[in-house]
Every structure is written in structure tokens, then in C-alpha cells.
């Protein structure tokens, strides 16, 4: 006698582009999440390196100063105390200052990155505002408004004689000089896995 087990609830398969599960883990190659952005963002990598180096060296210098004090306090001979003062006190003070400066540099790098992002957002907002004002002026004057600019990422391009089609704002083809519009042969080309969404 054979018994077949049927699932109680059948879950329909969903297209990953339409909906994602709320508990899904982010992909490593997705923008802005995971560790992958550090490879392509030198400013964020610099901030992280400075922060970690400062966070390690600052307390390490204080520990070296403490060890130097312990050596001076527990040695009755002056010539041994001088060695502890030089190696523990002065070296520890130098390590502490270097760690503090690196930590301060990390803070400055973070401020610079935040300021750059705020400036980019302000620039984008001003461009949208200027476009809206010019559109409204053209409508108010009765003239036919100029065509709105297209999203530069909506243009499909091919690099050189490649067989992969990319969006114009794809990171893989950024800065290339040999880009050409995909045109009529776009359906025959392979879509880029990074920028195809």
C-alpha cells in the first residue's frame, strides 16, 4: 500500500522581479548592501581603515603607557626607570597620538562623504526644480513644452564588439569610450547580470 503525501498549502512560484520575500538576505553584488560596496567605494574603504586603525592604536598606546608606569613604579633603580619612561611613556604617547589622529581622519572622511552625498542630492533636486519651472513657464506661455530628458540609464548600450547589453549607467561600462547604442540587435544580445533589473 503506497501513501502519497500532498502539501497542505501550495505556494505559487513568484517572479523575483515582482516580489521578494521580506526575510530574503541581500545579494553580495547588490548596491549599497553587504561588503561588496567597499570594493568599489574608496572613500568608504578609507573611512573604515582609518576608523579601525584609530580604534586599535588609541587604546594600545594607553596600554603601553600603563605598562611603562608599572615598570617605573616597580623598579628601584633609576637607569631601569629611564628605559621604562622612554619605551613605555614616550612610545605609548606617540602611539596614542597617532591613533587619535587616525580616528580624527576617519571622522573627517565621514564628514566629507556625507557632504558629497548631500551636495549630489541638492544638485539633483535643483535640476528637477529647474526642469519643472521651465516646463511650467512653457505651458503658461502657451508654447509647446520641450520634451522631458530621458533617464540616461534607460538607454541600452554595447561596449565595443561585445555581446552583452548594458544600461548606460552600469558600473561595468562606466568610463568606457567605445560605447554604442544597442539598437535593433538588442534582443539578440545577452543582458548584463549587474544592471538588468
C-alpha positions as CSV (number, residue, x, y, z in Angstrom):
1,X,0.0,0.0,0.0
2,X,1.5,3.3,-1.1
3,X,0.6,6.6,0.6
4,X,1.2,9.9,-1.1
5,X,1.7,13.0,0.9
6,X,0.2,16.2,-0.5
7,X,1.4,19.5,0.8
8,X,-1.2,21.3,2.8
9,X,-0.7,24.6,1.1
10,X,0.8,25.2,-2.3
11,X,2.8,28.3,-2.6
12,X,2.8,29.7,-6.1
13,X,6.1,30.5,-7.6
14,X,6.7,34.2,-7.9
15,X,8.9,36.0,-10.2
16,X,11.8,37.5,-8.2
17,X,11.5,40.8,-10.0
18,X,7.8,41.1,-9.0
19,X,8.1,40.4,-5.3
20,X,10.8,39.4,-2.8
21,X,10.3,37.7,0.5
22,X,10.6,40.1,3.4
23,X,13.1,37.8,5.1
24,X,15.3,37.4,2.0
25,X,19.0,38.1,2.5
26,X,20.6,40.8,0.3
27,X,22.8,39.7,-2.5
28,X,26.5,40.4,-2.2
29,X,26.5,42.2,-5.6
30,X,23.6,44.4,-4.8
31,X,24.4,48.1,-4.5
32,X,24.5,49.7,-1.0
33,X,24.4,46.5,1.0
34,X,26.8,43.9,2.2
35,X,30.6,44.0,1.8
36,X,30.7,44.5,-1.9
37,X,30.3,48.3,-1.9
38,X,33.7,48.7,-0.1
39,X,35.5,47.3,-3.2
40,X,34.0,50.0,-5.4
41,X,34.0,52.9,-2.9
42,X,37.5,54.0,-2.0
43,X,36.1,56.8,0.3
44,X,34.1,54.4,2.4
45,X,37.1,52.0,2.5
46,X,39.4,54.8,3.6
47,X,36.9,55.7,6.4
48,X,36.8,52.1,7.6
49,X,40.6,51.7,7.6
50,X,41.1,54.9,9.4
51,X,38.4,54.1,12.0
52,X,39.7,50.6,12.7
53,X,43.4,51.7,12.9
54,X,42.5,54.6,15.2
55,X,40.3,52.4,17.3
56,X,43.1,49.9,17.8
57,X,46.1,52.3,18.2
58,X,44.5,54.7,20.6
59,X,43.8,52.2,23.4
60,X,47.0,50.3,22.6
61,X,49.0,53.5,23.3
62,X,47.3,53.9,26.6
63,X,48.1,50.3,27.5
64,X,51.8,50.9,26.6
65,X,51.8,54.0,28.8
66,X,50.2,51.9,31.7
67,X,52.9,49.2,31.2
68,X,55.6,51.8,31.3
69,X,54.2,53.3,34.5
70,X,54.0,49.8,36.0
71,X,57.7,49.2,35.1
72,X,58.8,52.5,36.6
73,X,56.8,52.0,39.8
74,X,58.2,48.6,40.5
75,X,61.9,49.2,39.7
76,X,64.1,50.8,42.4
77,X,66.9,51.6,40.0
78,X,67.0,54.9,38.1
79,X,68.7,53.5,35.0
80,X,65.9,50.9,34.6
81,X,63.2,53.6,35.2
82,X,64.6,55.7,32.4
83,X,64.2,52.8,30.0
84,X,60.6,52.3,31.1
85,X,59.9,56.1,30.7
86,X,61.3,56.1,27.2
87,X,59.8,52.8,25.9
88,X,56.6,53.0,27.8
89,X,55.9,56.7,28.3
90,X,57.1,58.3,25.1
91,X,56.4,55.4,22.8
92,X,53.0,55.0,24.3
93,X,52.3,58.7,24.0
94,X,53.3,58.6,20.3
95,X,51.1,55.6,19.6
96,X,48.2,57.3,21.4
97,X,48.6,60.5,19.3
98,X,48.9,58.5,16.0
99,X,45.7,56.6,16.9
100,X,43.9,59.8,17.8
101,X,44.9,61.5,14.5
102,X,43.8,58.4,12.6
103,X,40.5,58.4,14.4
104,X,40.1,62.2,13.7
105,X,40.9,61.4,10.0
106,X,38.2,58.8,10.0
107,X,35.8,61.4,11.3
108,X,36.8,63.9,8.6
109,X,36.5,61.3,5.9
110,X,32.9,60.5,7.1
111,X,32.0,64.2,7.1
112,X,33.4,64.6,3.5
113,X,31.4,61.6,2.3
114,X,28.2,62.9,3.9
115,X,28.8,66.4,2.4
116,X,29.4,64.9,-1.0
117,X,26.2,62.9,-0.8
118,X,24.2,66.0,0.4
119,X,25.7,68.1,-2.5
120,X,24.7,65.4,-5.0
121,X,21.1,65.3,-3.7
122,X,20.9,69.1,-3.7
123,X,22.2,69.2,-7.3
124,X,19.6,66.6,-8.4
125,X,16.9,68.5,-6.7
126,X,17.9,71.8,-8.3
127,X,17.9,70.1,-11.7
128,X,14.4,68.7,-11.2
129,X,13.2,72.1,-9.9
130,X,14.7,73.9,-13.0
131,X,13.1,71.4,-15.3
132,X,9.7,71.9,-13.6
133,X,9.9,75.7,-13.7
134,X,10.9,75.7,-17.4
135,X,8.0,73.2,-18.2
136,X,5.5,75.4,-16.3
137,X,6.7,78.6,-18.0
138,X,6.3,76.9,-21.4
139,X,2.8,75.8,-20.5
140,X,1.9,79.2,-19.2
141,X,3.1,81.0,-22.3
142,X,1.1,78.6,-24.5
143,X,4.1,77.2,-26.2
144,X,4.5,73.5,-26.6
145,X,6.8,72.4,-23.8
146,X,10.1,70.8,-24.7
147,X,10.4,67.1,-24.4
148,X,11.5,65.9,-21.0
149,X,15.0,64.5,-20.8
150,X,15.2,60.7,-20.7
151,X,16.7,58.8,-17.9
152,X,20.3,58.1,-19.1
153,X,20.1,54.6,-17.6
154,X,17.2,53.8,-19.8
155,X,19.5,53.8,-22.9
156,X,20.9,50.4,-23.7
157,X,24.5,50.3,-24.9
158,X,27.1,47.8,-26.0
159,X,30.8,48.1,-25.3
160,X,32.9,47.7,-28.4
161,X,32.1,44.5,-30.2
162,X,30.7,42.9,-27.1
163,X,27.8,40.5,-26.9
164,X,26.4,41.9,-23.6
165,X,23.9,44.8,-23.5
166,X,24.2,47.2,-20.5
167,X,22.3,50.2,-19.2
168,X,24.2,53.4,-19.9
169,X,24.8,53.9,-16.1
170,X,26.1,50.4,-15.5
171,X,29.2,50.2,-13.3
172,X,30.8,47.7,-15.7
173,X,30.9,50.1,-18.6
174,X,31.4,53.4,-16.7
175,X,34.2,55.5,-18.3
176,X,34.4,53.4,-21.4
177,X,34.9,55.4,-24.7
178,X,33.8,52.7,-27.1
179,X,30.1,52.5,-26.1
180,X,27.5,52.4,-28.9
181,X,23.7,52.2,-28.7
182,X,22.4,48.6,-28.8
183,X,19.8,49.4,-31.5
184,X,17.9,46.7,-33.3
185,X,20.3,43.8,-32.4
186,X,19.5,44.3,-28.6
187,X,17.2,41.2,-28.4
188,X,20.0,39.0,-29.8
189,X,22.4,40.2,-27.1
190,X,22.8,38.9,-23.6
191,X,21.6,41.2,-20.8
192,X,24.1,42.2,-18.1
193,X,23.6,40.5,-14.8
194,X,24.6,43.5,-12.8
195,X,22.4,46.2,-14.3
196,X,19.4,44.1,-15.6
197,X,16.7,44.5,-13.0
